[in-house]
Every structure is written in C-alpha cells, then in structure tokens.
Amino acid sequence: MTEAAHPSRDHGPSLLTPGVLVPFIIVTVIWGSTWLVIRDQVSAVPASWSVAYRFLLASVAMAILARARGLSLWIGGRGIAFAACLGASQFMLNFNFVYRAEMVLTSGVVAVFYALLLIPNSLLAWLTFRQPVSRNFIIGSVIAVTGVVLLFLREYRYADVAPGAVLEGIALCFCGLMAASVSNVMQGAPIARRLPIISVLAWAMLLGGLMDSALAWIVAGPPVFDTRLGYIAGIAYLAVAGSVVTFPLYFRLIQQIGAGRAAYTGVLTPVIAMLLSTLFEGYRWSTLAVVGALLSVAGMVIAMRAKPSR
C-alpha cells in the first residue's frame, strides 16, 4: 500500500470520481442485501456462533486473496496487535450487537439505524485526526439524517414488536454503531496506511472470529450449526461477498475520502435493505417512509458533491 497523505489533511478525491464511486456503489449494494441474510442467520443458530462462522471463513478467503495478490501475510507484531484491536471492535463487538438487534427488529430497521454511522465517524475523525468537513457536507448530512429519522419513526410506529423490544434493539444498534465507528476511524492511523489492508483484514477477521468463538462458547455453549442449504449459502455469501469483497473496498474508501464521507455508504444501504424487506419480509411503505427515503438519497447526493475542506 502506498503511503497516503496525513489524515489531518483531507485532500482526497471527489466522491464522484470513478475510483471512488465504483467501490462506493459495490459496497452499498452488497451491504444493502446482507441485512436480509443476517435475519435468517439468527433464526436457528445462536447469534455469536453465526458471527464466528462468518469471520473464520472470511479470514481464510481473505488470506487466499492476499497470497493471490502476492502480499505477505506477516505484518509484524505491531500490525497483528492493530489487527486484533480491529477484529475486536469490528468483527466481534459490532457484529454481535448487529446480529442480536436483528433478533428483535426487522432488517430494515437495523439498516436504518446504521445509516447514522456518518455522525460518530465524522465526530471521532475530527477529534482524533482533525479531519475537516465542508459546509455542504454538513447540510447534506442533516438532510440525510432527517430522512433516516423519518424512516425510523415509521418503523417505531408500525413495527410488529413490543415497544420494549424496539428500545432494546435501539440500544444494541447504538453499541454496535459505536464499535463500528471506532474501527472505521482506526483506518486513519499511520500504521493502517503503511500495511497492506488485505493482510491486515485477514488477521483481523481470524482474531475477531476466534474472539467470536470464545464469546459464543461462554454465552451459548458448544457449537451449534444449521445444516440447511439456505443457512450454509448465507454464511458463504456473508463471508465472501459481505466481508472479503466489501471490507477492503470500504476501508480503502475511508483512507481516500475520510471516515465521515465513506460512511455515506450507510445512507443508501437502508433504502436497498427496505426494498428487499418489502419483497421478503412484508415491509409496507407509507408516506413517511417514502419521504424519508427520498430525503436520505437527496442528502447523500448533496454530500457526495461537496468538495473536501482544505
């Protein structure tokens, strides 16, 4: 990986350049579909074991990808320690909270909440690296978040679960959101910019998967596996498409355009997730949901057109 500019100087390319827009679209479309698959993953297998299977398999696939590209898997002691922290925040804490949230909320609701990732990402990036944001980015973010709030209000009013379960799901989403944001902002650290991201992710997924396994054994007992073809295919899809394909692209986006702007993948993601939820979970669109979705997309377009502050 070539050395990038210092994280405090956000001189990254426009979000509309092909080198940024194409991976942005790939990540958004794939992650928009993963929420629905996760819903099935927690139907018969304890959440922590499903998370463990996903990232243990993903670590093997990521290691194969690294070697296929001629990258060394040895990243040194400090690199492995960094990967362990990344694995704990992203692939253990974040996903355990996400999977548990989907046990009480629909996939669309959880995806909507995660669209707010741009807020802690931007705040933590500013606090840690003083990464600036432009006025248009702030305006676009306010519009998009307003849309997300409308989507969430619709879900809160009409969700077919008890209000207490909704609040429990919100709390789980919030904890996962903060864990994900920490791992996102870690990509601005100098060590993350020096090491090959695919090799780092191979270690992070392996170590995170082992942590998931330890947690699963503690909270759910010995391994449980669902032999249904749908479950096995879901594990493979989440591991390969939802992890090996997307995380290198996403973390590279963070290093190119900053954690706040990269998190805009999460604004369009819930719209895709809700479209799929309409087809497979019986989600019903209301005027509030339509307005919220339109505002989310409009705000994202405004923010994407904003040039980085100097």
C-alpha positions as CSV (number, residue, x, y, z in Angstrom):
1,M,0.0,0.0,0.0
2,T,1.4,3.4,-0.9
3,E,1.8,6.0,1.8
4,A,-1.3,8.3,2.0
5,A,-1.5,11.9,3.0
6,H,-1.6,12.7,6.7
7,P,-5.1,12.1,7.9
8,S,-5.5,15.6,9.3
9,R,-5.3,16.9,5.7
10,D,-8.4,15.7,3.9
11,H,-7.3,16.3,0.3
12,G,-9.0,13.2,-1.0
13,P,-10.7,12.8,-4.4
14,S,-14.3,13.8,-5.1
15,L,-16.9,11.1,-4.3
16,L,-18.0,11.2,-7.9
17,T,-14.6,10.2,-9.4
18,P,-14.8,6.6,-10.8
19,G,-12.1,5.3,-8.5
20,V,-14.3,6.3,-5.5
21,L,-17.8,6.0,-7.0
22,V,-17.5,2.4,-8.3
23,P,-16.3,0.8,-5.0
24,F,-18.9,3.1,-3.2
25,I,-21.7,1.5,-5.3
26,I,-20.4,-2.0,-4.9
27,V,-20.2,-1.7,-1.1
28,T,-23.6,-0.1,-0.9
29,V,-25.4,-2.7,-3.0
30,I,-23.8,-5.7,-1.3
31,W,-24.3,-4.4,2.2
32,G,-27.8,-3.4,1.4
33,S,-28.5,-7.1,0.8
34,T,-26.6,-8.6,3.8
35,W,-29.2,-7.3,6.3
36,L,-31.8,-9.7,5.0
37,V,-29.4,-12.6,5.0
38,I,-28.4,-11.9,8.6
39,R,-32.0,-12.1,9.6
40,D,-32.0,-15.8,8.6
41,Q,-28.7,-16.5,10.2
42,V,-30.1,-15.9,13.7
43,S,-33.3,-18.0,13.2
44,A,-31.8,-21.4,14.3
45,V,-28.2,-20.8,15.4
46,P,-27.1,-18.6,18.4
47,A,-26.0,-15.2,17.0
48,S,-22.4,-15.4,18.3
49,W,-21.8,-18.7,16.5
50,S,-23.2,-17.4,13.2
51,V,-20.8,-14.4,13.5
52,A,-17.9,-16.7,14.4
53,Y,-18.5,-19.0,11.3
54,R,-18.8,-16.0,9.1
55,F,-15.5,-14.4,10.0
56,L,-13.5,-17.6,10.4
57,L,-14.5,-18.5,6.8
58,A,-13.9,-14.9,5.7
59,S,-10.4,-14.9,7.2
60,V,-9.4,-18.0,5.2
61,A,-10.8,-16.4,2.0
62,M,-9.1,-13.1,2.8
63,A,-5.7,-14.9,3.3
64,I,-6.1,-16.7,0.0
65,L,-6.8,-13.3,-1.7
66,A,-3.8,-11.8,-0.1
67,R,-1.5,-14.6,-1.3
68,A,-3.1,-14.5,-4.8
69,R,-2.1,-10.8,-5.0
70,G,1.4,-11.5,-3.9
71,L,1.0,-10.0,-0.4
72,S,2.8,-11.2,2.6
73,L,0.6,-12.3,5.5
74,W,3.3,-11.4,8.0
75,I,2.6,-7.9,9.2
76,G,4.8,-7.8,12.3
77,G,3.9,-7.8,15.9
78,R,2.5,-4.2,15.9
79,G,0.5,-5.0,12.8
80,I,-1.0,-8.1,14.5
81,A,-1.8,-6.1,17.6
82,F,-3.5,-3.5,15.5
83,A,-5.4,-6.2,13.6
84,A,-6.5,-7.7,17.0
85,C,-8.0,-4.3,18.0
86,L,-9.7,-4.0,14.7
87,G,-11.0,-7.6,15.0
88,A,-12.4,-6.9,18.5
89,S,-14.2,-3.7,17.5
90,Q,-15.4,-4.5,14.0
91,F,-15.7,-8.3,13.7
92,M,-16.6,-9.2,17.3
93,L,-18.4,-6.3,19.2
94,N,-20.0,-4.7,16.2
95,F,-21.4,-7.8,14.6
96,N,-22.5,-9.5,17.8
97,F,-24.6,-6.4,18.6
98,V,-25.9,-6.3,15.0
99,Y,-27.0,-9.9,14.9
100,R,-28.7,-9.6,18.3
101,A,-30.5,-6.5,17.2
102,E,-31.9,-8.4,14.2
103,M,-33.4,-10.9,16.6
104,V,-35.9,-8.2,17.7
105,L,-36.1,-5.7,14.8
106,T,-36.6,-6.1,11.1
107,S,-33.5,-5.9,8.9
108,G,-34.7,-2.6,7.5
109,V,-34.9,-1.0,11.0
110,V,-31.3,-2.1,11.8
111,A,-30.1,-0.8,8.5
112,V,-31.8,2.5,9.0
113,F,-30.0,2.9,12.4
114,Y,-26.6,2.1,10.9
115,A,-27.1,4.9,8.3
116,L,-26.3,7.2,11.2
117,L,-22.7,5.9,11.2
118,L,-21.6,9.0,9.4
119,I,-22.2,11.1,12.6
120,P,-19.9,9.3,15.0
121,N,-17.4,8.7,12.2
122,S,-17.2,12.4,11.4
123,L,-17.0,13.3,15.1
124,L,-14.4,10.7,16.0
125,A,-12.3,11.6,12.9
126,W,-12.4,15.2,13.8
127,L,-11.5,14.6,17.5
128,T,-8.7,12.1,16.6
129,F,-7.2,13.5,13.4
130,R,-8.8,16.9,13.0
131,Q,-10.3,15.8,9.6
132,P,-12.4,18.8,8.5
133,V,-15.8,18.7,6.8
134,S,-17.3,21.2,4.4
135,R,-20.5,23.2,4.9
136,N,-22.2,21.3,2.1
137,F,-21.3,18.0,3.7
138,I,-22.9,19.2,6.9
139,I,-26.0,20.4,5.1
140,G,-26.3,17.1,3.1
141,S,-25.8,15.1,6.3
142,V,-28.5,17.0,8.1
143,I,-31.0,16.3,5.3
144,A,-30.0,12.7,5.1
145,V,-30.2,12.1,8.8
146,T,-33.6,13.8,8.8
147,G,-34.7,11.2,6.2
148,V,-33.3,8.4,8.3
149,V,-35.2,9.7,11.3
150,L,-38.4,9.7,9.4
151,L,-37.7,6.1,8.2
152,F,-37.1,5.1,11.8
153,L,-40.2,6.9,13.2
154,R,-42.2,4.9,10.7
155,E,-40.6,1.7,11.9
156,Y,-41.1,2.6,15.5
157,R,-44.8,3.3,15.0
158,Y,-45.7,0.2,12.8
159,A,-43.1,-2.4,13.8
160,D,-44.8,-5.7,14.9
161,V,-42.9,-5.9,18.1
162,A,-43.4,-4.6,21.6
163,P,-42.1,-1.0,22.4
164,G,-39.7,-2.5,24.9
165,A,-38.2,-4.8,22.3
166,V,-37.8,-1.8,20.0
167,L,-35.9,0.1,22.6
168,E,-33.7,-3.0,23.3
169,G,-33.0,-3.2,19.6
170,I,-32.0,0.5,19.5
171,A,-29.6,0.0,22.4
172,L,-28.0,-2.9,20.7
173,C,-27.7,-0.9,17.4
174,F,-26.2,2.0,19.3
175,C,-23.5,-0.1,20.9
176,G,-22.7,-1.8,17.5
177,L,-22.7,1.6,15.8
178,M,-20.0,3.0,18.2
179,A,-17.9,-0.2,17.9
180,A,-18.1,0.1,14.1
181,S,-17.2,3.8,14.2
182,V,-14.1,3.1,16.3
183,S,-12.9,0.5,13.8
184,N,-13.6,2.9,10.9
185,V,-11.6,5.8,12.4
186,M,-8.7,3.4,13.1
187,Q,-8.1,3.3,9.3
188,G,-6.8,6.9,9.7
189,A,-3.9,5.7,11.9
190,P,-0.4,5.8,10.3
191,I,0.0,2.0,10.8
192,A,-3.2,1.3,8.9
193,R,-1.8,3.3,6.0
194,R,1.6,1.5,6.0
195,L,0.3,-2.0,6.0
196,P,-1.4,-3.9,3.1
197,I,-5.1,-3.7,4.1
198,I,-6.0,-7.2,2.8
199,S,-3.3,-8.8,5.0
200,V,-4.5,-6.7,8.0
201,L,-8.1,-7.8,7.4
202,A,-7.1,-11.5,7.1
203,W,-5.6,-11.3,10.6
204,A,-8.4,-9.1,12.0
205,M,-11.1,-11.5,10.7
206,L,-9.2,-14.5,12.1
207,L,-8.6,-13.0,15.5
208,G,-12.1,-11.5,15.6
209,G,-13.5,-14.9,14.6
210,L,-11.6,-16.6,17.4
211,M,-13.0,-13.9,19.9
212,D,-16.5,-14.6,18.5
213,S,-16.0,-18.3,19.1
214,A,-14.9,-17.7,22.7
215,L,-17.8,-15.4,23.3
216,A,-20.2,-17.9,21.7
217,W,-19.0,-20.7,23.9
218,I,-19.4,-18.6,27.0
219,V,-22.9,-17.3,26.3
220,A,-24.4,-20.1,24.2
221,G,-22.4,-23.2,24.9
222,P,-20.8,-25.7,22.4
223,P,-21.0,-25.0,18.7
224,V,-24.4,-25.2,17.0
225,F,-24.8,-25.5,13.2
226,D,-27.7,-25.4,10.9
227,T,-27.3,-27.8,8.0
228,R,-30.0,-26.2,5.8
229,L,-28.6,-25.2,2.4
230,G,-30.0,-21.7,2.9
231,Y,-28.0,-21.2,6.1
232,I,-24.8,-22.6,4.6
233,A,-25.2,-20.4,1.5
234,G,-25.9,-17.4,3.7
235,I,-22.7,-18.0,5.7
236,A,-20.8,-18.2,2.4
237,Y,-22.4,-15.1,1.0
238,L,-21.8,-13.0,4.1
239,A,-18.2,-14.2,4.4
240,V,-17.2,-13.8,0.7
241,A,-19.4,-11.0,-0.7
242,G,-20.4,-9.3,2.5
243,S,-16.8,-9.3,4.0
244,V,-14.0,-10.3,1.7
245,V,-15.2,-8.2,-1.3
246,T,-16.6,-5.2,0.7
247,F,-14.3,-4.5,3.6
248,P,-11.1,-3.9,1.6
249,L,-13.0,-1.5,-0.6
250,Y,-14.7,0.2,2.3
251,F,-11.6,0.7,4.4
252,R,-9.7,1.9,1.3
253,L,-12.5,4.5,0.8
254,I,-12.0,5.6,4.4
255,Q,-8.3,6.2,3.7
256,Q,-9.1,8.0,0.4
257,I,-12.0,10.3,1.4
258,G,-12.2,10.1,5.2
259,A,-14.4,8.1,7.7
260,G,-17.3,10.6,7.7
261,R,-17.7,10.7,3.9
262,A,-17.1,6.9,3.5
263,A,-19.9,6.3,6.0
264,Y,-22.4,7.6,3.4
265,T,-22.5,4.1,2.0
266,G,-24.8,3.5,5.0
267,V,-27.3,6.1,3.9
268,L,-28.4,4.4,0.7
269,T,-28.0,1.0,2.2
270,P,-31.2,1.1,4.3
271,V,-33.2,2.1,1.2
272,I,-31.9,-1.1,-0.6
273,A,-32.5,-3.1,2.6
274,M,-36.1,-1.9,2.8
275,L,-36.8,-2.7,-0.8
276,L,-35.6,-6.2,-0.1
277,S,-37.6,-6.2,3.1
278,T,-40.6,-5.3,1.1
279,L,-40.2,-8.4,-1.1
280,F,-39.2,-10.9,1.6
281,E,-40.4,-9.6,5.0
282,G,-43.7,-7.9,4.1
283,Y,-42.5,-4.4,4.7
284,R,-45.2,-1.8,3.8
285,W,-44.2,1.6,2.6
286,S,-46.0,4.7,4.0
287,T,-45.9,8.3,3.0
288,L,-43.4,8.8,5.9
289,A,-41.2,6.1,4.7
290,V,-41.2,7.4,1.1
291,V,-40.4,10.9,2.2
292,G,-37.6,9.6,4.5
293,A,-36.1,7.6,1.7
294,L,-36.1,10.5,-0.8
295,L,-34.5,12.8,1.8
296,S,-31.8,10.2,2.6
297,V,-30.9,10.0,-1.1
298,A,-31.1,13.7,-1.7
299,G,-28.9,14.4,1.3
300,M,-26.4,11.8,0.2
301,V,-26.2,13.4,-3.3
302,I,-25.5,16.9,-1.8
303,A,-22.8,15.5,0.5
304,M,-21.2,13.5,-2.3
305,R,-20.9,16.6,-4.5
306,A,-19.3,18.5,-1.6
307,K,-15.6,19.1,-2.0
308,P,-13.3,18.3,0.9
309,S,-12.4,21.2,3.1
310,R,-8.8,22.4,2.9
